[in-house]
């Protein structure tokens, strides 16, 4: 059985990522890209679907021991786990070196004290656990082959096969180091080069050290901000600049339920807000690369803008269910692909335009096609902003006139007006100023409930929605506007959990809710960070700081957050780690630091 979501650590190489549990088991790894088929899919099934466990030897009928300590090495993505056993202490260092060639996962066992018996158990199952590869020896190396893929396993330890699993049993003494590496290669090509684990470890540590040095944030929450930035960098697909929302699929928002989605794609919204955080902390290169990715993905067809693309800009992301996988803690179905790719979500135009605007304001080199794209997006909005859509939460129910979507349409027009006024683009300035006023008036008239003094989820509805917290942050209305304050307080009353965190919107348990799905979900962490932001903006800074620090306490021991927090089960839920949780963590830390609203 897979561990709790927060029991996992992330390692990665900016092309794919692995999740490593506290007991030393790699339960999730897709090769060679984030969105490739998994060779270890035990996270969504059982050990029969693929895993790699490396840790102290234990009895066959006993549960694998968990590490007594684990941490990342400094400000890096190098994981160090230590076990204390009756025979001594042992350390395992796990990492994936940033690469141009074959992707590698390297695990180095090091004796600390005593002589510790160890075991490596490697069970590769291709195509999300469905295909048993042909495992054989080739010139002294172990290789697993299935169709177009091959995975090469290298170690100095003696190995043997049993029950379709490759084992190594060995003992490690103080100061002794034994390395294990798997490398992916197309099966029709020559074997990948022999790995150099120690050299790769030094290079990986140096890579992260140099990258972190560019961070411009030096406030009181630096540790949390740096870890979030490293996580966001790890979710960047280096060859193209695309950014995945999370490296996993189908980790449930509701344990045992059907709210299980594939997040291994580039949502324009998630990527845009990620870039905003990176830009605010000094990372322009990532912003430049993403802008280039955006221009390639959208190409000459902005009228058919998708809400998400593949990490190389692919448009077809057809959704399918893997019925041979039982799902994480029986949360089925397991889905790959994402049928929401072709939804209409008008807010995306605002997020993309806001990211382009911020890049322009922070000195990113001018790109004429980026400005042209921005103008084309506004021309599309000019004709379509009055249409209903599926909104920021990708509802699978009927389209509605979501207030947040209209607000972000206003943002898109507003930022484009600013671009024109700066002299860096030409457009019908007066006409678009009228458009901006029309959208603003429409939202305030149709999306605001005067009796309750709150904006609502959609025109004419009674439901609230946490995305309304972005109204002051986007500059649609000032923070001291009574309608803004009323909305914040209404969301606190109606969408707060018992521990003070924020739900996205009301759900209906076993009944089909506003999002077209049965079941409930946890508190959405991004929304809870937005609430802390808003509280700070309206002067309730002590309350904002306390909420922010409660949110920081939800991180696992390595500083990682999933998408949601289940207040009933007191555990993280949803895909992990989630960019949409780490981005607002950074933004709130910046806001609280600027306001001086922090303890100590």
TIBA-120609 format. One record per residue (C-alpha): residue number from 1; x, y, z. Coordinates in steps of 0.25 Angstrom, whole numbers, plus 5000, padded with zeros to 4 digits. Layout:
# TIBA-120609
  miro    c1    c2    c3
   NUM     X     Y     Z
...
# end
This chain:
# TIBA-120609
  miro    c1    c2    c3
     1  5000  5000  5000
     2  5005  5014  4996
     3  5008  5024  5007
     4  5001  5036  5011
     5  5002  5047  5001
     6  5011  5055  5011
     7  5020  5043  5013
     8  5026  5046  4999
     9  5038  5054  4995
    10  5040  5060  4981
    11  5053  5058  4973
    12  5054  5062  4959
    13  5063  5067  4947
    14  5054  5078  4940
    15  5049  5067  4931
    16  5042  5057  4940
    17  5041  5054  4954
    18  5040  5043  4964
    19  5033  5042  4978
    20  5041  5035  4989
    21  5033  5030  5001
    22  5039  5030  5016
    23  5042  5015  5015
    24  5051  5017  5003
    25  5041  5013  4992
    26  5040  5020  4979
    27  5025  5018  4976
    28  5024  5028  4964
    29  5033  5031  4952
    30  5029  5034  4938
    31  5040  5033  4927
    32  5046  5040  4920
    33  5036  5052  4922
    34  5026  5057  4933
    35  5014  5052  4924
    36  5021  5039  4919
    37  5015  5025  4924
    38  5020  5022  4938
    39  5030  5010  4940
    40  5027  5011  4955
    41  5012  5013  4957
    42  5010  5006  4971
    43  5005  5020  4976
    44  4992  5017  4969
    45  4992  5002  4971
    46  5000  4992  4978
    47  5014  4987  4977
    48  5010  4979  4965
    49  5009  4992  4957
    50  5024  4995  4959
    51  5033  5001  4970
    52  5047  5002  4975
    53  5050  5000  4990
    54  5064  5003  4995
    55  5066  5002  5010
    56  5070  4993  5022
    57  5067  4978  5020
    58  5054  4973  5027
    59  5046  4961  5029
    60  5038  4957  5017
    61  5025  4958  5025
    62  5029  4971  5032
    63  5026  4985  5028
    64  5038  4992  5022
    65  5044  5001  5033
    66  5043  5016  5031
    67  5054  5026  5031
    68  5057  5032  5045
    69  5061  5045  5038
    70  5061  5051  5024
    71  5064  5065  5018
    72  5068  5071  5005
    73  5083  5074  5005
    74  5083  5089  5007
    75  5075  5097  4996
    76  5075  5086  4986
    77  5066  5075  4981
    78  5076  5064  4987
    79  5068  5055  4997
    80  5076  5049  5009
    81  5069  5039  5017
    82  5075  5032  5029
    83  5071  5019  5037
    84  5075  5015  5051
    85  5075  5000  5052
    86  5080  4991  5063
    87  5092  4988  5055
    88  5096  5003  5051
    89  5092  5015  5044
    90  5091  5016  5028
    91  5088  5028  5019
    92  5082  5027  5005
    93  5084  5039  4996
    94  5074  5040  4984
    95  5074  5050  4973
    96  5072  5052  4958
    97  5083  5060  4951
    98  5079  5071  4942
    99  5082  5066  4928
   100  5083  5067  4913
   101  5084  5052  4911
   102  5078  5039  4917
   103  5069  5042  4929
   104  5075  5036  4942
   105  5070  5033  4956
   106  5083  5031  4965
   107  5082  5025  4979
   108  5095  5024  4987
   109  5095  5016  5000
   110  5105  5021  5010
   111  5109  5014  5023
   112  5109  5023  5035
   113  5111  5014  5047
   114  5112  4999  5049
   115  5109  4989  5038
   116  5095  4990  5033
   117  5089  4979  5024
   118  5082  4985  5012
   119  5073  4981  5001
   120  5069  4987  4987
   121  5056  4982  4981
   122  5054  4987  4967
   123  5041  4984  4960
   124  5039  4991  4947
   125  5025  4991  4940
   126  5024  4999  4928
   127  5011  5006  4923
   128  5006  5009  4937
   129  5008  4996  4942
   130  5002  4988  4931
   131  5014  4983  4924
   132  5024  4973  4929
   133  5037  4976  4922
   134  5048  4967  4917
   135  5059  4967  4927
   136  5072  4962  4923
   137  5087  4964  4924
   138  5095  4972  4913
   139  5110  4973  4914
   140  5110  4972  4929
   141  5098  4982  4931
   142  5083  4979  4934
   143  5073  4984  4924
   144  5058  4984  4924
   145  5052  4985  4910
   146  5037  4987  4906
   147  5033  4993  4892
   148  5040  5007  4890
   149  5046  5008  4904
   150  5058  5002  4911
   151  5063  5004  4925
   152  5077  5001  4929
   153  5080  4997  4943
   154  5095  4999  4948
   155  5101  4996  4961
   156  5114  4990  4967
   157  5105  4981  4976
   158  5102  4967  4972
   159  5088  4965  4967
   160  5078  4954  4965
   161  5065  4952  4959
   162  5053  4946  4967
   163  5038  4947  4965
   164  5040  4957  4953
   165  5047  4966  4962
   166  5062  4970  4962
   167  5069  4969  4976
   168  5082  4973  4982
   169  5085  4968  4997
   170  5098  4974  5003
   171  5104  4980  5015
   172  5109  4994  5017
   173  5120  4998  5026
   174  5124  5012  5031
   175  5129  5021  5020
   176  5125  5011  5010
   177  5117  5016  4998
   178  5110  5007  4988
   179  5102  5014  4976
   180  5090  5009  4968
   181  5085  5016  4956
   182  5074  5014  4946
   183  5075  5021  4932
   184  5064  5022  4921
   185  5068  5020  4907
   186  5059  5018  4894
   187  5060  5003  4892
   188  5065  5004  4878
   189  5077  5012  4882
   190  5091  5008  4887
   191  5092  5006  4902
   192  5093  5019  4910
   193  5107  5023  4916
   194  5111  5016  4929
   195  5107  5026  4940
   196  5116  5033  4949
   197  5108  5035  4962
   198  5118  5043  4970
   199  5122  5053  4959
   200  5107  5054  4956
   201  5104  5057  4971
   202  5114  5068  4971
   203  5109  5074  4958
   204  5094  5073  4963
   205  5098  5080  4976
   206  5105  5091  4969
   207  5093  5093  4959
   208  5084  5096  4971
   209  5093  5104  4978
   210  5096  5114  4966
   211  5081  5114  4963
   212  5076  5118  4977
   213  5087  5129  4978
   214  5078  5137  4968
   215  5067  5138  4978
   216  5064  5153  4982
   217  5056  5150  4994
   218  5063  5150  5007
   219  5051  5152  5017
   220  5047  5144  5029
   221  5040  5133  5021
   222  5052  5130  5013
   223  5053  5115  5016
   224  5038  5113  5012
   225  5040  5122  4999
   226  5053  5115  4995
   227  5047  5102  4996
   228  5035  5106  4988
   229  5043  5112  4977
   230  5051  5100  4976
   231  5039  5092  4975
   232  5033  5101  4964
   233  5047  5100  4957
   234  5046  5085  4958
   235  5032  5085  4951
   236  5038  5093  4939
   237  5040  5084  4926
   238  5054  5090  4923
   239  5055  5086  4908
   240  5042  5095  4905
   241  5040  5104  4917
   242  5026  5098  4919
   243  5022  5096  4934
   244  5013  5085  4939
   245  5003  5087  4950
   246  5008  5075  4957
   247  5016  5063  4954
   248  5005  5053  4957
   249  4991  5048  4952
   250  4979  5044  4960
   251  4983  5046  4974
   252  4969  5049  4980
   253  4963  5062  4984
   254  4953  5053  4992
   255  4959  5040  4997
   256  4951  5028  4991
   257  4944  5038  4982
   258  4944  5041  4967
   259  4951  5055  4967
   260  4964  5049  4961
   261  4970  5057  4950
   262  4983  5057  4942
   263  4991  5069  4945
   264  5004  5066  4937
   265  5001  5077  4927
   266  5003  5092  4925
   267  4991  5100  4929
   268  4992  5114  4924
   269  4986  5119  4937
   270  4996  5111  4946
   271  5008  5114  4938
   272  5005  5129  4937
   273  5003  5130  4952
   274  5016  5122  4954
   275  5024  5131  4945
   276  5018  5143  4953
   277  5024  5137  4966
   278  5037  5134  4959
   279  5038  5148  4953
   280  5036  5154  4967
   281  5047  5147  4973
   282  5058  5149  4962
   283  5056  5138  4952
   284  5055  5145  4938
   285  5061  5133  4930
   286  5049  5124  4933
   287  5039  5135  4929
   288  5046  5137  4916
   289  5046  5122  4913
   290  5031  5121  4917
   291  5028  5133  4908
   292  5035  5126  4896
   293  5027  5113  4900
   294  5014  5121  4900
   295  5016  5127  4886
   296  5019  5113  4880
   297  5007  5107  4887
   298  4997  5117  4883
   299  5004  5119  4869
   300  4996  5127  4859
   301  4983  5122  4865
   302  4979  5130  4878
   303  4964  5130  4875
   304  4965  5115  4878
   305  4973  5117  4891
   306  4973  5105  4900
   307  4973  5105  4915
   308  4984  5095  4915
   309  4995  5088  4906
   310  5005  5077  4906
   311  5018  5081  4912
   312  5024  5083  4898
   313  5011  5090  4893
   314  5003  5078  4889
   315  4988  5081  4887
   316  4982  5067  4888
   317  4981  5062  4902
   318  4970  5052  4901
   319  4965  5047  4914
   320  4965  5032  4917
   321  4963  5023  4929
   322  4973  5012  4933
   323  4964  5001  4939
   324  4975  4992  4943
   325  4979  5002  4954
   326  4971  5002  4966
   327  4975  5016  4970
   328  4981  5023  4982
   329  4974  5017  4994
   330  4963  5011  4984
   331  4960  5025  4979
   332  4956  5022  4964
   333  4956  5024  4953
   334  4971  5026  4950
   335  4971  5036  4938
   336  4982  5040  4928
   337  4980  5052  4919
   338  4970  5063  4922
   339  4957  5065  4916
   340  4956  5080  4921
   341  4967  5084  4911
   342  4956  5089  4901
   343  4947  5096  4911
   344  4944  5111  4910
   345  4950  5118  4922
   346  4951  5133  4920
   347  4959  5135  4932
   348  4971  5129  4925
   349  4972  5142  4916
   350  4974  5150  4928
   351  4985  5141  4935
   352  4993  5141  4922
   353  4992  5155  4919
   354  4995  5158  4934
   355  5008  5150  4933
   356  5012  5156  4920
   357  5010  5170  4926
   358  5018  5166  4939
   359  5029  5162  4930
   360  5029  5175  4922
   361  5029  5183  4935
   362  5040  5175  4941
   363  5049  5177  4929
   364  5048  5165  4921
   365  5053  5168  4907
   366  5042  5172  4898
   367  5036  5162  4888
   368  5028  5168  4877
   369  5020  5155  4875
   370  5016  5154  4890
   371  5010  5168  4889
   372  5003  5164  4876
   373  4998  5152  4883
   374  4993  5160  4894
   375  4985  5169  4885
   376  4979  5157  4878
   377  4974  5152  4891
   378  4967  5165  4894
   379  4960  5165  4880
   380  4955  5151  4883
   381  4950  5155  4897
   382  4943  5167  4891
   383  4934  5158  4884
   384  4933  5147  4895
   385  4934  5152  4909
   386  4919  5152  4910
   387  4918  5137  4908
   388  4916  5127  4920
   389  4928  5118  4922
   390  4933  5107  4931
   391  4942  5116  4940
   392  4954  5115  4947
   393  4950  5101  4954
   394  4947  5094  4941
   395  4933  5090  4945
   396  4927  5079  4938
   397  4913  5084  4939
   398  4906  5094  4931
   399  4914  5107  4927
   400  4911  5120  4935
   401  4914  5134  4935
   402  4925  5133  4946
   403  4929  5146  4953
   404  4944  5142  4954
   405  4944  5140  4939
   406  4938  5153  4936
   407  4948  5160  4946
   408  4960  5153  4939
   409  4954  5158  4925
   410  4954  5172  4931
   411  4969  5169  4935
   412  4973  5165  4921
   413  4967  5178  4915
   414  4973  5187  4926
   415  4987  5181  4925
   416  4986  5183  4910
   417  4982  5197  4911
   418  4994  5199  4920
   419  5003  5193  4909
   420  4997  5202  4898
   421  4999  5215  4908
   422  5014  5211  4910
   423  5016  5212  4895
   424  5020  5198  4893
   425  5007  5194  4885
   426  4997  5200  4876
   427  4982  5198  4878
   428  4968  5204  4879
   429  4971  5211  4892
   430  4958  5218  4894
   431  4949  5207  4889
   432  4956  5197  4899
   433  4955  5207  4910
   434  4940  5207  4908
   435  4941  5191  4908
   436  4948  5191  4921
   437  4937  5200  4927
   438  4926  5192  4921
   439  4932  5179  4927
   440  4934  5186  4941
   441  4919  5191  4941
   442  4914  5178  4937
   443  4921  5170  4948
   444  4917  5180  4959
   445  4902  5180  4954
   446  4900  5165  4952
   447  4911  5158  4960
   448  4908  5166  4973
   449  4898  5162  4984
   450  4894  5176  4990
   451  4886  5169  5002
   452  4897  5160  5006
   453  4908  5171  5002
   454  4916  5160  4995
   455  4920  5157  4981
   456  4915  5143  4977
   457  4920  5131  4969
   458  4912  5134  4956
   459  4902  5144  4951
   460  4889  5142  4959
   461  4894  5131  4968
   462  4894  5130  4983
   463  4907  5122  4984
   464  4920  5128  4988
   465  4934  5125  4982
   466  4948  5127  4987
   467  4953  5132  4974
   468  4945  5145  4978
   469  4957  5147  4987
   470  4965  5151  4975
   471  4957  5164  4972
   472  4965  5173  4981
   473  4978  5166  4977
   474  4976  5168  4962
   475  4972  5183  4964
   476  4958  5181  4960
   477  4953  5189  4973
   478  4962  5195  4984
   479  4963  5187  4997
   480  4956  5197  5005
   481  4943  5196  4996
   482  4931  5191  5005
   483  4928  5181  4994
   484  4942  5175  4995
   485  4941  5175  5010
   486  4927  5169  5010
   487  4932  5158  5001
   488  4944  5154  5009
   489  4935  5153  5022
   490  4925  5145  5014
   491  4935  5135  5010
   492  4940  5134  5024
   493  4926  5131  5029
   494  4922  5121  5018
   495  4934  5115  5012
   496  4943  5113  5024
   497  4946  5099  5030
   498  4946  5097  5045
   499  4961  5100  5045
   500  4960  5113  5038
   501  4964  5108  5024
   502  4956  5112  5011
   503  4948  5103  5002
   504  4947  5107  4987
   505  4932  5106  4987
   506  4920  5098  4993
   507  4920  5083  4989
   508  4908  5074  4991
   509  4913  5061  4997
   510  4907  5049  4990
   511  4898  5058  4981
   512  4903  5065  4969
   513  4908  5079  4972
   514  4910  5092  4964
   515  4923  5086  4958
   516  4915  5074  4952
   517  4922  5064  4961
   518  4917  5056  4974
   519  4926  5056  4986
   520  4933  5066  4995
   521  4947  5072  4995
   522  4957  5077  5005
   523  4961  5092  5007
   524  4967  5097  4995
   525  4981  5102  4999
   526  4982  5113  4989
   527  4969  5119  4993
   528  4974  5119  5008
   529  4987  5127  5004
   530  4978  5137  4996
   531  4970  5139  5009
   532  4983  5142  5016
   533  4986  5152  5005
   534  4973  5159  5006
   535  4973  5160  5021
   536  4986  5167  5020
   537  4981  5176  5009
   538  4969  5181  5018
   539  4978  5183  5030
   540  4976  5171  5038
   541  4990  5167  5037
   542  4991  5159  5050
   543  4980  5150  5046
   544  4987  5149  5032
   545  5000  5145  5038
   546  4994  5135  5047
   547  4986  5128  5036
   548  4999  5128  5027
   549  5007  5121  5038
   550  4996  5111  5040
   551  4997  5108  5025
   552  5012  5107  5026
   553  5010  5096  5037
   554  5002  5088  5027
   555  5014  5085  5019
   556  5021  5072  5020
   557  5034  5071  5027
   558  5041  5074  5014
   559  5033  5087  5012
   560  5024  5081  5001
   561  5009  5083  4999
   562  4998  5076  4991
   563  4986  5083  4985
   564  4977  5082  4997
   565  4976  5079  5012
   566  4965  5069  5017
   567  4960  5075  5030
   568  4953  5062  5034
   569  4965  5053  5032
   570  4975  5063  5035
   571  4984  5060  5023
   572  4988  5065  5010
   573  4980  5061  4997
   574  4981  5064  4983
   575  4992  5064  4973
   576  5006  5066  4979
   577  5014  5074  4980
   578  5004  5085  4974
   579  5009  5098  4967
   580  4996  5104  4970
   581  4999  5103  4985
   582  5013  5107  4985
   583  5011  5120  4977
   584  5002  5127  4986
   585  5011  5123  4998
   586  5022  5131  4991
   587  5012  5142  4988
   588  5007  5143  5002
   589  5021  5143  5008
   590  5025  5154  4999
   591  5012  5162  5003
   592  5014  5160  5018
   593  5029  5163  5018
   594  5026  5176  5011
   595  5015  5180  5021
   596  5024  5176  5033
   597  5013  5166  5037
   598  5022  5155  5043
   599  5026  5149  5056
   600  5040  5150  5062
# end
